[in-house]
């Protein structure tokens, strides 16, 4: 499971607003805000957010250390269609 801090960091690396991530992940803005505050949401919501970030080039680190990296060759901006 990814953490609230990882989601916020990933969004910052992509320069995405909460609204942009909620749109890309197809989740409500309220659910995303809850997730970013570390509050409980449906597992499917967290999974949709994780997949949207990974599709944009984010790599989640959770082996020994917790963090995020970005695959610079796969950066996806919310204003550009793939």
Gaussian input, Z-matrix of N, CA and C with variables (Angstrom, degrees):
# hf/3-21g

backbone

0 1
 N
 C     1     B1
 C     2     B2     1     A1
 N     3     B3     2     A2     1     D1
 C     4     B4     3     A3     2     D2
 C     5     B5     4     A4     3     D3
 N     6     B6     5     A5     4     D4
 C     7     B7     6     A6     5     D5
 C     8     B8     7     A7     6     D6
 N     9     B9     8     A8     7     D7
 C    10    B10     9     A9     8     D8
 C    11    B11    10    A10     9     D9
 N    12    B12    11    A11    10    D10
 C    13    B13    12    A12    11    D11
 C    14    B14    13    A13    12    D12
 N    15    B15    14    A14    13    D13
 C    16    B16    15    A15    14    D14
 C    17    B17    16    A16    15    D15
 N    18    B18    17    A17    16    D16
 C    19    B19    18    A18    17    D17
 C    20    B20    19    A19    18    D18
 N    21    B21    20    A20    19    D19
 C    22    B22    21    A21    20    D20
 C    23    B23    22    A22    21    D21
 N    24    B24    23    A23    22    D22
 C    25    B25    24    A24    23    D23
 C    26    B26    25    A25    24    D24
 N    27    B27    26    A26    25    D25
 C    28    B28    27    A27    26    D26
 C    29    B29    28    A28    27    D27
 N    30    B30    29    A29    28    D28
 C    31    B31    30    A30    29    D29
 C    32    B32    31    A31    30    D30
 N    33    B33    32    A32    31    D31
 C    34    B34    33    A33    32    D32
 C    35    B35    34    A34    33    D33
 N    36    B36    35    A35    34    D34
 C    37    B37    36    A36    35    D35
 C    38    B38    37    A37    36    D36
 N    39    B39    38    A38    37    D37
 C    40    B40    39    A39    38    D38
 C    41    B41    40    A40    39    D39
 N    42    B42    41    A41    40    D40
 C    43    B43    42    A42    41    D41
 C    44    B44    43    A43    42    D42
 N    45    B45    44    A44    43    D43
 C    46    B46    45    A45    44    D44
 C    47    B47    46    A46    45    D45
 N    48    B48    47    A47    46    D46
 C    49    B49    48    A48    47    D47
 C    50    B50    49    A49    48    D48
 N    51    B51    50    A50    49    D49
 C    52    B52    51    A51    50    D50
 C    53    B53    52    A52    51    D51
 N    54    B54    53    A53    52    D52
 C    55    B55    54    A54    53    D53
 C    56    B56    55    A55    54    D54
 N    57    B57    56    A56    55    D55
 C    58    B58    57    A57    56    D56
 C    59    B59    58    A58    57    D57
 N    60    B60    59    A59    58    D58
 C    61    B61    60    A60    59    D59
 C    62    B62    61    A61    60    D60
 N    63    B63    62    A62    61    D61
 C    64    B64    63    A63    62    D62
 C    65    B65    64    A64    63    D63
 N    66    B66    65    A65    64    D64
 C    67    B67    66    A66    65    D65
 C    68    B68    67    A67    66    D66
 N    69    B69    68    A68    67    D67
 C    70    B70    69    A69    68    D68
 C    71    B71    70    A70    69    D69
 N    72    B72    71    A71    70    D70
 C    73    B73    72    A72    71    D71
 C    74    B74    73    A73    72    D72
 N    75    B75    74    A74    73    D73
 C    76    B76    75    A75    74    D74
 C    77    B77    76    A76    75    D75
 N    78    B78    77    A77    76    D76
 C    79    B79    78    A78    77    D77
 C    80    B80    79    A79    78    D78
 N    81    B81    80    A80    79    D79
 C    82    B82    81    A81    80    D80
 C    83    B83    82    A82    81    D81
 N    84    B84    83    A83    82    D82
 C    85    B85    84    A84    83    D83
 C    86    B86    85    A85    84    D84
 N    87    B87    86    A86    85    D85
 C    88    B88    87    A87    86    D86
 C    89    B89    88    A88    87    D87
 N    90    B90    89    A89    88    D88
 C    91    B91    90    A90    89    D89
 C    92    B92    91    A91    90    D90
 N    93    B93    92    A92    91    D91
 C    94    B94    93    A93    92    D92
 C    95    B95    94    A94    93    D93
 N    96    B96    95    A95    94    D94
 C    97    B97    96    A96    95    D95
 C    98    B98    97    A97    96    D96
 N    99    B99    98    A98    97    D97
 C   100   B100    99    A99    98    D98
 C   101   B101   100   A100    99    D99
 N   102   B102   101   A101   100   D100
 C   103   B103   102   A102   101   D101
 C   104   B104   103   A103   102   D102
 N   105   B105   104   A104   103   D103
 C   106   B106   105   A105   104   D104
 C   107   B107   106   A106   105   D105
 N   108   B108   107   A107   106   D106
 C   109   B109   108   A108   107   D107
 C   110   B110   109   A109   108   D108
 N   111   B111   110   A110   109   D109
 C   112   B112   111   A111   110   D110
 C   113   B113   112   A112   111   D111
 N   114   B114   113   A113   112   D112
 C   115   B115   114   A114   113   D113
 C   116   B116   115   A115   114   D114
 N   117   B117   116   A116   115   D115
 C   118   B118   117   A117   116   D116
 C   119   B119   118   A118   117   D117
 N   120   B120   119   A119   118   D118
 C   121   B121   120   A120   119   D119
 C   122   B122   121   A121   120   D120
 N   123   B123   122   A122   121   D121
 C   124   B124   123   A123   122   D122
 C   125   B125   124   A124   123   D123
 N   126   B126   125   A125   124   D124
 C   127   B127   126   A126   125   D125
 C   128   B128   127   A127   126   D126
 N   129   B129   128   A128   127   D127
 C   130   B130   129   A129   128   D128
 C   131   B131   130   A130   129   D129
 N   132   B132   131   A131   130   D130
 C   133   B133   132   A132   131   D131
 C   134   B134   133   A133   132   D132
 N   135   B135   134   A134   133   D133
 C   136   B136   135   A135   134   D134
 C   137   B137   136   A136   135   D135
 N   138   B138   137   A137   136   D136
 C   139   B139   138   A138   137   D137
 C   140   B140   139   A139   138   D138
 N   141   B141   140   A140   139   D139
 C   142   B142   141   A141   140   D140
 C   143   B143   142   A142   141   D141
 N   144   B144   143   A143   142   D142
 C   145   B145   144   A144   143   D143
 C   146   B146   145   A145   144   D144
 N   147   B147   146   A146   145   D145
 C   148   B148   147   A147   146   D146
 C   149   B149   148   A148   147   D147
 N   150   B150   149   A149   148   D148
 C   151   B151   150   A150   149   D149
 C   152   B152   151   A151   150   D150
 N   153   B153   152   A152   151   D151
 C   154   B154   153   A153   152   D152
 C   155   B155   154   A154   153   D153
 N   156   B156   155   A155   154   D154
 C   157   B157   156   A156   155   D155
 C   158   B158   157   A157   156   D156
 N   159   B159   158   A158   157   D157
 C   160   B160   159   A159   158   D158
 C   161   B161   160   A160   159   D159
 N   162   B162   161   A161   160   D160
 C   163   B163   162   A162   161   D161
 C   164   B164   163   A163   162   D162
 N   165   B165   164   A164   163   D163
 C   166   B166   165   A165   164   D164
 C   167   B167   166   A166   165   D165
 N   168   B168   167   A167   166   D166
 C   169   B169   168   A168   167   D167
 C   170   B170   169   A169   168   D168
 N   171   B171   170   A170   169   D169
 C   172   B172   171   A171   170   D170
 C   173   B173   172   A172   171   D171
 N   174   B174   173   A173   172   D172
 C   175   B175   174   A174   173   D173
 C   176   B176   175   A175   174   D174
 N   177   B177   176   A176   175   D175
 C   178   B178   177   A177   176   D176
 C   179   B179   178   A178   177   D177
 N   180   B180   179   A179   178   D178
 C   181   B181   180   A180   179   D179
 C   182   B182   181   A181   180   D180
 N   183   B183   182   A182   181   D181
 C   184   B184   183   A183   182   D182
 C   185   B185   184   A184   183   D183
 N   186   B186   185   A185   184   D184
 C   187   B187   186   A186   185   D185
 C   188   B188   187   A187   186   D186
 N   189   B189   188   A188   187   D187
 C   190   B190   189   A189   188   D188
 C   191   B191   190   A190   189   D189
 N   192   B192   191   A191   190   D190
 C   193   B193   192   A192   191   D191
 C   194   B194   193   A193   192   D192
 N   195   B195   194   A194   193   D193
 C   196   B196   195   A195   194   D194
 C   197   B197   196   A196   195   D195
 N   198   B198   197   A197   196   D196
 C   199   B199   198   A198   197   D197
 C   200   B200   199   A199   198   D198
 N   201   B201   200   A200   199   D199
 C   202   B202   201   A201   200   D200
 C   203   B203   202   A202   201   D201
 N   204   B204   203   A203   202   D202
 C   205   B205   204   A204   203   D203
 C   206   B206   205   A205   204   D204
 N   207   B207   206   A206   205   D205
 C   208   B208   207   A207   206   D206
 C   209   B209   208   A208   207   D207
 N   210   B210   209   A209   208   D208
 C   211   B211   210   A210   209   D209
 C   212   B212   211   A211   210   D210
 N   213   B213   212   A212   211   D211
 C   214   B214   213   A213   212   D212
 C   215   B215   214   A214   213   D213
 N   216   B216   215   A215   214   D214
 C   217   B217   216   A216   215   D215
 C   218   B218   217   A217   216   D216
 N   219   B219   218   A218   217   D217
 C   220   B220   219   A219   218   D218
 C   221   B221   220   A220   219   D219
 N   222   B222   221   A221   220   D220
 C   223   B223   222   A222   221   D221
 C   224   B224   223   A223   222   D222
 N   225   B225   224   A224   223   D223
 C   226   B226   225   A225   224   D224
 C   227   B227   226   A226   225   D225
 N   228   B228   227   A227   226   D226
 C   229   B229   228   A228   227   D227
 C   230   B230   229   A229   228   D228
 N   231   B231   230   A230   229   D229
 C   232   B232   231   A231   230   D230
 C   233   B233   232   A232   231   D231
 N   234   B234   233   A233   232   D232
 C   235   B235   234   A234   233   D233
 C   236   B236   235   A235   234   D234
 N   237   B237   236   A236   235   D235
 C   238   B238   237   A237   236   D236
 C   239   B239   238   A238   237   D237
 N   240   B240   239   A239   238   D238
 C   241   B241   240   A240   239   D239
 C   242   B242   241   A241   240   D240
 N   243   B243   242   A242   241   D241
 C   244   B244   243   A243   242   D242
 C   245   B245   244   A244   243   D243

   B1=1.4577
   B2=1.5360
   B3=1.3039
   B4=1.4616
   B5=1.5239
   B6=1.3145
   B7=1.4622
   B8=1.5273
   B9=1.3256
   B10=1.4669
   B11=1.5278
   B12=1.3198
   B13=1.4603
   B14=1.5345
   B15=1.3195
   B16=1.4597
   B17=1.5302
   B18=1.3129
   B19=1.4682
   B20=1.5224
   B21=1.3291
   B22=1.4628
   B23=1.5311
   B24=1.3287
   B25=1.4676
   B26=1.5261
   B27=1.3125
   B28=1.4645
   B29=1.5241
   B30=1.3190
   B31=1.4625
   B32=1.5234
   B33=1.3182
   B34=1.4648
   B35=1.5268
   B36=1.3274
   B37=1.4640
   B38=1.5240
   B39=1.3238
   B40=1.4644
   B41=1.5284
   B42=1.3051
   B43=1.4697
   B44=1.5337
   B45=1.3202
   B46=1.4613
   B47=1.5203
   B48=1.3103
   B49=1.4565
   B50=1.5281
   B51=1.3143
   B52=1.4664
   B53=1.5205
   B54=1.3146
   B55=1.4655
   B56=1.5288
   B57=1.3271
   B58=1.4640
   B59=1.5240
   B60=1.3334
   B61=1.4603
   B62=1.5201
   B63=1.3223
   B64=1.4627
   B65=1.5228
   B66=1.3299
   B67=1.4632
   B68=1.5260
   B69=1.3332
   B70=1.4731
   B71=1.5232
   B72=1.3348
   B73=1.4623
   B74=1.5274
   B75=1.3221
   B76=1.4639
   B77=1.5360
   B78=1.3416
   B79=1.4660
   B80=1.5173
   B81=1.3188
   B82=1.4632
   B83=1.5255
   B84=1.3080
   B85=1.4569
   B86=1.5257
   B87=1.3116
   B88=1.4669
   B89=1.5260
   B90=1.3247
   B91=1.4756
   B92=1.5208
   B93=1.3232
   B94=1.4651
   B95=1.5289
   B96=1.3111
   B97=1.4621
   B98=1.5277
   B99=1.3229
   B100=1.4679
   B101=1.5236
   B102=1.3012
   B103=1.4592
   B104=1.5183
   B105=1.3270
   B106=1.4584
   B107=1.5314
   B108=1.3194
   B109=1.4622
   B110=1.5287
   B111=1.3234
   B112=1.4609
   B113=1.5132
   B114=1.3220
   B115=1.4547
   B116=1.5262
   B117=1.3030
   B118=1.4616
   B119=1.5270
   B120=1.3209
   B121=1.4712
   B122=1.5277
   B123=1.3072
   B124=1.4598
   B125=1.5241
   B126=1.3217
   B127=1.4646
   B128=1.5236
   B129=1.3152
   B130=1.4671
   B131=1.5298
   B132=1.3259
   B133=1.4660
   B134=1.5187
   B135=1.3316
   B136=1.4655
   B137=1.5291
   B138=1.3221
   B139=1.4623
   B140=1.5255
   B141=1.3225
   B142=1.4626
   B143=1.5241
   B144=1.3289
   B145=1.4657
   B146=1.5339
   B147=1.3211
   B148=1.4646
   B149=1.5218
   B150=1.3139
   B151=1.4726
   B152=1.5136
   B153=1.3343
   B154=1.4640
   B155=1.5277
   B156=1.3187
   B157=1.4583
   B158=1.5312
   B159=1.3152
   B160=1.4665
   B161=1.5284
   B162=1.3156
   B163=1.4598
   B164=1.5276
   B165=1.3241
   B166=1.4652
   B167=1.5239
   B168=1.3363
   B169=1.4553
   B170=1.5099
   B171=1.3202
   B172=1.4626
   B173=1.5298
   B174=1.3325
   B175=1.4642
   B176=1.5265
   B177=1.3219
   B178=1.4619
   B179=1.5226
   B180=1.3224
   B181=1.4650
   B182=1.5221
   B183=1.3292
   B184=1.4687
   B185=1.5243
   B186=1.3116
   B187=1.4646
   B188=1.5280
   B189=1.3124
   B190=1.4503
   B191=1.5168
   B192=1.3122
   B193=1.4603
   B194=1.5211
   B195=1.3139
   B196=1.4594
   B197=1.5168
   B198=1.3174
   B199=1.4525
   B200=1.5111
   B201=1.3209
   B202=1.4622
   B203=1.5189
   B204=1.3037
   B205=1.4621
   B206=1.5194
   B207=1.3064
   B208=1.4542
   B209=1.5172
   B210=1.3062
   B211=1.4546
   B212=1.5299
   B213=1.3266
   B214=1.4656
   B215=1.5223
   B216=1.2957
   B217=1.4578
   B218=1.5108
   B219=1.3367
   B220=1.4647
   B221=1.5193
   B222=1.3259
   B223=1.4627
   B224=1.5237
   B225=1.3178
   B226=1.4552
   B227=1.5165
   B228=1.3071
   B229=1.4677
   B230=1.5316
   B231=1.3408
   B232=1.4470
   B233=1.5217
   B234=1.3372
   B235=1.4593
   B236=1.5198
   B237=1.3375
   B238=1.4573
   B239=1.5018
   B240=1.3111
   B241=1.4664
   B242=1.5050
   B243=1.3284
   B244=1.4696
   B245=1.4903
   A1=108.41
   A2=116.00
   A3=120.43
   A4=109.31
   A5=115.10
   A6=120.05
   A7=111.16
   A8=114.41
   A9=120.59
   A10=110.30
   A11=116.40
   A12=120.97
   A13=110.76
   A14=117.11
   A15=120.20
   A16=111.12
   A17=116.70
   A18=120.14
   A19=110.21
   A20=117.02
   A21=120.37
   A22=110.86
   A23=116.64
   A24=120.50
   A25=110.76
   A26=117.17
   A27=121.35
   A28=110.43
   A29=115.89
   A30=119.97
   A31=110.32
   A32=116.68
   A33=120.61
   A34=110.80
   A35=117.32
   A36=120.59
   A37=111.53
   A38=115.73
   A39=120.40
   A40=112.08
   A41=117.07
   A42=124.80
   A43=111.36
   A44=115.44
   A45=122.30
   A46=109.46
   A47=116.53
   A48=121.39
   A49=108.75
   A50=116.03
   A51=119.04
   A52=110.26
   A53=115.75
   A54=119.88
   A55=111.37
   A56=116.29
   A57=120.33
   A58=110.91
   A59=117.35
   A60=119.78
   A61=111.18
   A62=117.18
   A63=119.99
   A64=109.98
   A65=116.72
   A66=121.39
   A67=110.70
   A68=117.15
   A69=121.00
   A70=111.73
   A71=116.74
   A72=121.07
   A73=112.46
   A74=116.37
   A75=122.66
   A76=111.32
   A77=114.37
   A78=121.02
   A79=107.64
   A80=115.94
   A81=118.40
   A82=109.88
   A83=115.26
   A84=120.77
   A85=109.97
   A86=117.55
   A87=121.70
   A88=110.87
   A89=116.74
   A90=120.42
   A91=110.61
   A92=117.51
   A93=120.56
   A94=110.55
   A95=116.89
   A96=120.50
   A97=110.74
   A98=116.88
   A99=120.34
   A100=110.41
   A101=116.90
   A102=122.08
   A103=111.10
   A104=117.33
   A105=121.51
   A106=113.01
   A107=117.18
   A108=120.45
   A109=111.46
   A110=116.35
   A111=120.55
   A112=113.73
   A113=116.90
   A114=121.29
   A115=110.22
   A116=116.06
   A117=122.57
   A118=111.15
   A119=115.28
   A120=122.68
   A121=107.10
   A122=116.82
   A123=120.03
   A124=109.85
   A125=116.39
   A126=120.65
   A127=110.81
   A128=116.84
   A129=120.16
   A130=111.24
   A131=117.37
   A132=121.18
   A133=110.31
   A134=116.22
   A135=120.82
   A136=110.47
   A137=116.63
   A138=120.95
   A139=111.34
   A140=117.60
   A141=120.88
   A142=111.15
   A143=116.32
   A144=120.78
   A145=109.35
   A146=116.47
   A147=120.72
   A148=111.08
   A149=117.13
   A150=120.59
   A151=112.24
   A152=117.29
   A153=120.60
   A154=110.56
   A155=116.87
   A156=120.54
   A157=111.20
   A158=116.76
   A159=120.02
   A160=111.17
   A161=116.96
   A162=120.84
   A163=111.27
   A164=115.71
   A165=121.12
   A166=112.29
   A167=117.30
   A168=120.50
   A169=115.68
   A170=117.47
   A171=121.35
   A172=109.66
   A173=114.86
   A174=121.80
   A175=106.41
   A176=116.19
   A177=121.07
   A178=109.53
   A179=115.98
   A180=123.00
   A181=107.70
   A182=116.29
   A183=118.75
   A184=111.93
   A185=117.01
   A186=119.84
   A187=109.47
   A188=115.40
   A189=119.85
   A190=112.28
   A191=117.18
   A192=123.34
   A193=107.29
   A194=115.60
   A195=120.66
   A196=107.70
   A197=116.01
   A198=119.81
   A199=111.46
   A200=115.41
   A201=121.58
   A202=109.05
   A203=115.03
   A204=122.70
   A205=106.28
   A206=114.88
   A207=118.73
   A208=109.41
   A209=114.93
   A210=121.70
   A211=105.37
   A212=116.60
   A213=122.19
   A214=113.13
   A215=117.81
   A216=120.85
   A217=114.08
   A218=116.68
   A219=120.26
   A220=112.95
   A221=118.40
   A222=120.79
   A223=109.79
   A224=115.21
   A225=121.98
   A226=108.17
   A227=117.20
   A228=121.35
   A229=108.53
   A230=118.23
   A231=120.97
   A232=114.16
   A233=117.58
   A234=120.67
   A235=112.95
   A236=117.17
   A237=120.48
   A238=110.50
   A239=116.65
   A240=122.01
   A241=109.11
   A242=115.61
   A243=120.24
   A244=110.52
   D1=134.68
   D2=177.50
   D3=-81.66
   D4=156.15
   D5=-177.12
   D6=-97.60
   D7=165.02
   D8=176.65
   D9=-60.47
   D10=-39.12
   D11=-179.78
   D12=-65.19
   D13=-39.37
   D14=178.25
   D15=-64.68
   D16=-39.84
   D17=179.58
   D18=-64.38
   D19=-47.04
   D20=179.88
   D21=-62.84
   D22=-41.86
   D23=179.52
   D24=-64.80
   D25=-43.51
   D26=179.96
   D27=-62.63
   D28=-43.36
   D29=179.76
   D30=-63.59
   D31=-39.55
   D32=178.66
   D33=-65.66
   D34=-40.71
   D35=179.35
   D36=-62.10
   D37=-33.79
   D38=179.79
   D39=-87.37
   D40=-6.12
   D41=-173.56
   D42=55.17
   D43=40.84
   D44=177.29
   D45=-95.41
   D46=141.11
   D47=170.72
   D48=-78.32
   D49=167.46
   D50=174.27
   D51=-60.38
   D52=-38.48
   D53=-179.79
   D54=-62.92
   D55=-41.76
   D56=-179.91
   D57=-64.53
   D58=-43.59
   D59=179.55
   D60=-66.42
   D61=-42.74
   D62=178.58
   D63=-58.80
   D64=-41.39
   D65=178.98
   D66=-64.79
   D67=-48.61
   D68=-179.80
   D69=-61.74
   D70=-38.15
   D71=-177.51
   D72=-84.86
   D73=-9.02
   D74=-177.48
   D75=57.69
   D76=47.67
   D77=174.52
   D78=-126.09
   D79=163.15
   D80=179.33
   D81=-72.91
   D82=151.44
   D83=177.75
   D84=-62.03
   D85=-37.66
   D86=178.36
   D87=-61.09
   D88=-43.83
   D89=179.61
   D90=-64.77
   D91=-41.10
   D92=178.96
   D93=-63.62
   D94=-42.97
   D95=179.05
   D96=-61.76
   D97=-40.82
   D98=176.41
   D99=-62.21
   D100=-44.44
   D101=-179.98
   D102=-61.44
   D103=-43.01
   D104=179.87
   D105=-70.51
   D106=-17.75
   D107=175.17
   D108=-91.93
   D109=-0.82
   D110=179.38
   D111=82.96
   D112=15.35
   D113=179.01
   D114=-87.59
   D115=161.50
   D116=-176.42
   D117=-70.25
   D118=132.70
   D119=171.68
   D120=-135.64
   D121=170.02
   D122=176.15
   D123=-60.43
   D124=144.05
   D125=177.32
   D126=-57.68
   D127=-35.88
   D128=-179.26
   D129=-65.18
   D130=-33.11
   D131=177.66
   D132=-65.89
   D133=-48.38
   D134=178.92
   D135=-61.15
   D136=-38.41
   D137=-179.96
   D138=-66.62
   D139=-40.22
   D140=178.43
   D141=-64.35
   D142=-39.30
   D143=178.33
   D144=-65.52
   D145=-46.72
   D146=178.97
   D147=-57.92
   D148=-46.52
   D149=-178.91
   D150=-63.59
   D151=-40.01
   D152=179.20
   D153=-63.35
   D154=-41.54
   D155=179.40
   D156=-68.82
   D157=-41.61
   D158=178.20
   D159=-63.98
   D160=-38.95
   D161=177.98
   D162=-62.58
   D163=-29.67
   D164=179.79
   D165=-82.24
   D166=-5.24
   D167=176.64
   D168=111.58
   D169=5.70
   D170=179.07
   D171=-81.03
   D172=138.11
   D173=175.72
   D174=-118.47
   D175=123.69
   D176=-179.91
   D177=-90.50
   D178=133.96
   D179=-179.14
   D180=-107.93
   D181=129.95
   D182=178.01
   D183=-150.45
   D184=26.42
   D185=178.65
   D186=-111.29
   D187=94.34
   D188=-177.78
   D189=88.62
   D190=-41.17
   D191=177.37
   D192=-127.73
   D193=156.10
   D194=177.30
   D195=-116.25
   D196=128.99
   D197=179.73
   D198=-176.96
   D199=-165.98
   D200=177.48
   D201=-139.92
   D202=151.92
   D203=172.92
   D204=-131.86
   D205=163.41
   D206=177.20
   D207=-124.42
   D208=135.46
   D209=173.78
   D210=-86.54
   D211=98.26
   D212=-172.05
   D213=-56.00
   D214=-26.77
   D215=179.10
   D216=-75.12
   D217=-9.57
   D218=-176.74
   D219=-118.67
   D220=15.04
   D221=-177.72
   D222=-59.75
   D223=129.86
   D224=179.01
   D225=-118.22
   D226=121.36
   D227=178.21
   D228=-92.21
   D229=143.92
   D230=-177.71
   D231=-64.36
   D232=-22.11
   D233=-178.49
   D234=-90.14
   D235=-0.79
   D236=179.94
   D237=-116.05
   D238=132.65
   D239=178.62
   D240=-82.99
   D241=144.95
   D242=177.84
   D243=-93.00

